[in-house]
């Protein structure tokens, strides 16, 4: 399965839109199940992006700390 290319902000925006539709209560059972699956997928994308960003920040901070210790 090809990985979807969507940025974090767009994923959050889509999650918010779906949640609004769910809260309105106008979705049928099949559509509700589809929307819940989509939100689950988008949340995984967001979680993965946040984890990757955290690792990158920690790497930069560690490198900066090492440079400061050498100076």
Secondary structure, DSSP 8 states (H G I E B T S, - for coil): -------HHHHHHHHHHHHHHHHHT---HHHHHHHHHHHHHHHHHHHHHHHHHHHHHHHHHHHHHHHHHH-
